[in-house]
Amino acid sequence: MDNMEFNEQVVKRVNKPKHLIIKIISILILLLIPVIAAMIAILIHVQYVFVVGFFAFCAGIYIVWYVFSSQRVEYDYSVAGNDLDISKVISLRKRKKMCQVSINEIEILTRDESEIENMRFAKTYIAPRDVDAKDENYYAVFNNPMYGKCLLVFSPNDQILEGMKPRLDKSIVVKLFYKRER
C-alpha cells in the first residue's frame, strides 16, 4: 500500500475595504429602523408602531451580527495522496467544498500571473489569503472533466507545496522549485 501523506493548511482571507463598507452600511440601516418607526408613529398617530419598530430593531441586531460574522472567511487546503482539496469555511459555521484537483493533472503551476494572462478558463476558483498580493499567490491550470480548463488561485505554504511536489509533472517541479527552465 502507498504511504499516503496528509498536509493541511488554513488560510484566513484578508478583509478589504468593501467588507468594511458592508459593515458600515448594515449598522446605518440598523440605526435608521427606530428613526423610521418614530416618524411613522408620529405621522399616523398609532403608538403600536413603536413596538413594531422595537422588534424590527431587535431582528436587525441579529442580522447585523450575522453580516459581521459572515465576513470571516477561511480557506482550507489539504493534500492527501494525489488530491488537492480546497474548502471555504465561513465564520466556522458553514463549510463548502470549492474544488478537488488531481495533482498529476495540473498543467501549469506558477507564481507569475503573466503566464496565464491570455488564457481562457471555463471556471475560476479564487481561494487566496489576499487576492491582490501577487507575490504570495499561485496559479494552477488544470482540466476538470465537468467544466474543462479551470484556474485555481491560492496561497499555499511550503508544506502544501512539498506535499504536491512528488505528484506534479517534472517540468513544473524543475521550473517552480529549482528556478530553471526545462
C-alpha positions in Angstrom: 0.0 0.0 0.0 1.1 3.5 -0.8 2.4 5.5 2.1 -0.1 8.4 1.9 1.0 11.7 3.4 -1.5 14.3 4.6 -0.9 18.0 4.6 -3.3 20.7 5.6 -3.3 24.5 5.8 -5.9 27.0 6.9 -5.7 30.5 5.3 -7.7 33.4 6.6 -8.9 35.8 4.0 -7.8 39.4 4.4 -10.7 41.8 4.8 -10.8 44.5 2.1 -12.4 48.0 2.2 -15.6 46.6 0.6 -16.1 44.4 3.6 -15.8 47.4 5.9 -18.3 49.3 3.7 -20.8 46.4 4.0 -20.4 46.5 7.8 -20.9 50.3 8.0 -24.0 50.2 5.7 -25.5 47.4 7.8 -25.1 49.5 11.0 -26.5 52.6 9.4 -29.6 50.6 8.3 -29.9 49.3 11.8 -29.8 52.7 13.3 -32.4 54.0 10.8 -35.1 51.5 11.9 -36.0 53.3 15.2 -36.0 56.7 13.5 -38.3 55.5 10.7 -40.6 53.8 13.2 -40.8 57.0 15.3 -41.5 59.1 12.2 -44.3 56.7 11.1 -45.8 56.7 14.6 -45.9 60.5 14.7 -47.4 60.8 11.2 -50.2 58.3 11.6 -50.7 58.7 15.4 -50.5 55.0 16.2 -48.3 54.1 19.1 -48.1 50.4 18.2 -45.6 51.3 15.5 -43.1 51.9 18.3 -43.5 48.2 19.4 -43.1 47.0 15.8 -40.1 49.2 15.4 -38.6 47.8 18.6 -39.0 44.2 17.3 -37.6 45.2 13.9 -34.6 46.7 15.7 -34.0 43.5 17.7 -34.2 41.5 14.5 -31.9 44.0 12.9 -29.3 43.4 15.6 -29.3 39.7 14.8 -29.0 40.4 11.0 -26.1 42.8 11.6 -24.3 40.2 13.8 -24.8 37.6 11.0 -23.4 40.0 8.4 -20.4 40.8 10.6 -19.7 37.1 11.3 -20.1 36.2 7.6 -17.2 38.4 6.7 -14.8 36.0 8.4 -13.8 33.6 5.7 -11.1 30.9 5.7 -9.8 28.6 3.1 -8.8 25.0 4.0 -6.2 23.4 1.7 -5.4 19.8 2.1 -3.2 17.4 0.2 -3.8 13.7 0.5 -2.1 11.4 -1.9 -2.9 12.8 -5.4 -5.7 15.1 -4.4 -5.7 18.7 -3.5 -8.9 19.7 -1.8 -9.9 23.3 -1.2 -12.8 24.2 1.0 -14.3 27.6 2.0 -15.2 28.0 5.7 -17.5 30.9 6.5 -17.4 32.0 10.1 -16.6 28.5 11.4 -20.3 27.6 10.9 -20.5 26.7 7.2 -18.1 24.6 5.1 -18.4 24.5 1.4 -16.1 22.3 -0.8 -14.8 24.6 -3.6 -12.8 22.1 -5.7 -10.9 18.9 -5.8 -7.9 18.7 -8.1 -5.9 15.7 -9.1 -2.3 17.0 -8.6 -0.9 15.0 -11.5 -3.5 16.7 -13.9 -2.1 20.2 -13.1 -0.8 21.5 -16.4 0.7 24.8 -15.1 1.6 25.9 -11.6 3.2 29.3 -11.4 3.6 32.4 -9.3 3.7 34.6 -12.4 0.3 35.9 -13.4 1.6 36.9 -16.9 1.9 33.2 -17.9 -1.9 32.7 -17.6 -3.0 36.2 -18.5 -4.1 35.5 -22.1 -5.6 32.1 -21.4 -9.4 31.5 -21.3 -10.9 29.4 -18.5 -14.3 27.8 -18.2 -14.2 28.2 -14.4 -12.0 30.1 -11.9 -11.6 29.1 -8.3 -10.3 32.0 -6.1 -9.1 31.0 -2.7 -6.1 33.1 -1.7 -5.3 34.9 1.5 -5.2 38.2 -0.3 -6.2 38.3 -4.0 -4.1 41.4 -4.6 -0.9 40.0 -3.1 0.8 38.9 -6.3 4.0 37.7 -4.5 2.3 35.0 -2.5 -0.4 33.7 -4.9 0.0 30.6 -7.0 -1.9 30.0 -10.2 -2.8 26.4 -11.1 -4.3 25.5 -14.5 -5.9 22.1 -14.7 -8.5 20.2 -16.7 -11.8 19.5 -14.9 -14.0 16.8 -16.6 -17.1 18.7 -15.8 -16.1 22.3 -16.8 -13.0 21.9 -19.0 -9.9 24.1 -18.5 -10.0 25.7 -15.0 -7.9 28.1 -13.0 -7.2 27.9 -9.3 -5.7 30.9 -7.4 -4.5 30.0 -4.0 -1.8 30.8 -1.4 -0.2 27.5 -0.3 2.6 27.3 2.3 5.8 25.3 1.8 4.3 22.2 3.5 1.4 22.1 0.9 3.8 22.6 -2.0 6.1 19.8 -0.7 3.1 17.5 -0.4 2.2 18.3 -4.0 5.8 18.0 -5.3 6.0 14.2 -5.8 2.8 14.1 -7.9 3.5 17.2 -10.0 4.8 17.0 -13.6 8.6 17.0 -13.5 8.8 20.1 -15.8 6.7 22.1 -13.3 8.9 20.9 -10.4 12.1 21.9 -12.1 10.7 25.3 -13.1 9.0 26.1 -9.8 11.2 24.6 -7.1 14.6 24.8 -8.8 14.1 28.0 -10.8 15.3 26.5 -14.1 13.7 26.3 -17.5 13.5 22.8 -18.9 
